[in-house]
């Protein structure tokens, strides 16, 4: 009887795990033709996921283009209280040889009512035994080519920069983000590079009209991020 109960419990846990996995939002869901047009994190809306491309230039070695259905996207809040998204996947992997592996996509983030986005932080997690991993992010004022900031995070066998945080050149209500993920192998060994996750969080300040209302309400001392 005890053995049957253990088997039954394990079966239930496996079913629950499959249900949770199936309920996660993937990048494929958010891209055009997917089932989810946007995802909300805190007071920010992330939408218009687009221009996805993943390709591998292989001389020798092993890597495959990343299927967006294998990239999971979840709302995220960092230690400073800023909201954003976390992207996780086991598909950003390259092994051996000499190859380049590039994945790109864009999306738009819109601030909550009464606020302007004034900067953001990029973080990554991964390991590189050869060559390296680089994640580059350009932020533009939505609908324009006005570059607000560029962030770069990287991992190599010799050093790493896991976080890059920038204040924008101007405060805006919505931001277009262009993401560039590069894995490269250099020495022909049988080493493996893997990017496991990357996150973006966005800082904001109240719009001028909101500041006036806060001042009238006696809350003018509210902390304004990105000032300075």
N, C-alpha and C positions, 0 to 999 in steps of 0.2 A: 504493500500500500504506500509506504513512504517513497519507494522508488517511482511509483506512478505519479505521486504528487510532485516530485522533483521534475519529472519529464513534462508534466502539465504546466508547471510554473515556467520552465524554460521556454516552452512553446508559446505561452502567453507573452513573455518578454520579447521574443523574436517578432511576434506579430505587432506588438506595440512599437518596437524599433522601426519596423518597416513602415508603419503608419506615420510615425513622426518624420521619417526620411521622405516619404511621399508628400507630406504636407509642407515641406520646405520650399521656399521660392528660389528658383534658379535664374541665372542670367538669361537662359532661353525663354523663360516665362515673360521676362521684362522687355525683350527685344521685339521689334515689329512682327506681328503674327502670333505672339505669345499670348498667354491667358491673363497676364497681369500688366496693365498699362503703367502702373506706378507703384512705389513702395514708400511708406511714411516712416520716418524716424523722428520721434519727438514732435517738434513743431515744423519740421522740414519735409517737403515732398520731393522725391527723386523720380524723375519721369524722362520720357523721350530717350530711352536707351536705344542706341543706333550705331551704324557703321562698324559692326563687329567683324573682325578679321583675325584669323590665326593661321600661321604658316611656318613651315620649317624648311630651312636651307641646309640640307645634309650633305656633307662630303663623306664622312664616316660617322658611325655612332647611331644612337637610337633616340627618337623623339617623335611625337605625333601631334598634329594640330589639336588644340583644345576645343572640345565640344562645349558650347555654352550651357548645355544641360548638365554638365559636370561641375559647374561653378555655382556654389550656393551663396545667396545674398541675404543678409539678415540686418535688421536695425541694430545700431550700436551706439553706446554712449561712453566717452572716455572719462578719465579720472577728473578732468576739469569741468565735466558736466556738459560738454559739447556733443551734439548729436551728429550721426553720420551713418555709414554703412560698413559692414564687414563682408569681404569676399573670401570664401574658403574653397579649396579644391585640392585633390591629390593628382590632378592632371598636368600641372605645370612641372614636368619632370623631363630631364634630358640626361642620357647616360652615354659616356664614352665618346671617342672620336673627336672630330672637329665639326661643329655645326652651330648654326644660329637659329633661334626660336623666338618668333615675335608674335605677340597678341595685342590687338588694339580694340578699343571701343570708346564711345562717347555717351554722356548722359547730361541731364540738366537738373540742378538742385535749386529749389525755390524756398526762400525764407518764410517764416510764419508772419502773419499780419502784424504790422507795426515794427518790423525789424529789417535790418540790412545785413547781408553777409560781408564780413570784413577780413576774413582770412581762413585758412584751413591747415590741417595737419595730416600728413601721410605717414603711415607706419607699415612695415612689412615683417614677415617672419619666414625664414627659410635657411637652407644650408647649401654651401657651394664648396665642392672639393676640387674643382678645376674651373678655369674661366671665371664666370661670375653670373650674378642675377642683378638686373637693374630695372627699377620701376620708376618711370618718369610721368609726371602729371602736369599738364598745362591747364590753367583756369582762365576763362575769358568771360567778360560780361555777356550774358545770354543774348544771342541774336546778333553779336558783333564779332569783330576780329581784335578787339581791344584786350591785349594780354594783361591779366591782373597779377599773375605770379606763376613761376615754374618751381616744382619740387622734384627732388631726386632722392631715392633711397636705394641702397645697393648692398650686396653681400658678395665677398670674394674670399678665397682661402686665406688672405693676408689681413684684411680689415673689413669693417662693415659700418654702414650708416643706416640704421634701422628706422630713423624718424627724421622727417624734415617738415618744419612748420614755417609758414610765410604769412605776413600781413599783406593784404592786397593794396594795389596802388590807388584804389578808390573803393568805396562801399557801395554794394549793389544789391538789388532785390533778388536776382536770380543769376546763376553761374552755369556756363557750359564747361564741362570737364572733359578733357581728352586724356585717356589713359594709354600708356605704352609699356608693355611688359616684355622684357628681353632676357632670355637665358642663352648663354653661349659656352661652348666647350672649346678648349684650345690645344691641349697637348697630346690628344690621341689616346689617353689612358682610359681605363674602364671606370672612371669616377662618375659620380651622379650629383647633379644639381637639382634641388627641389624648392619651389616656392609654395608654401603651405597656406598663407593668408596675407591679405593686405586690407588696411582700413583707411577711410577718410572721415575726418570729423570737421565740422564747419563752425567757426566762431561768428558771433553777430553782435550788433549794437542796436539800440532802439533808434527808429527813425526820428528826425527832428521834432515832428508833431507829437510823437509818443513821449519824447523827453519833456516837452512843454507840459503835457498832461501829468507826467510823473512829478514834475516840479510843483505844479499846482496842488498835487495830492500829497506833497511833503515827502516824496520819495526820490528826490534829485540825487541822493547819494548812492543810488544803485550802481553797481560796478559796471563800467563800460569796457568790455574787452576790445582789444585791437587799438586802443588809443595810446599814442606815444610813439 
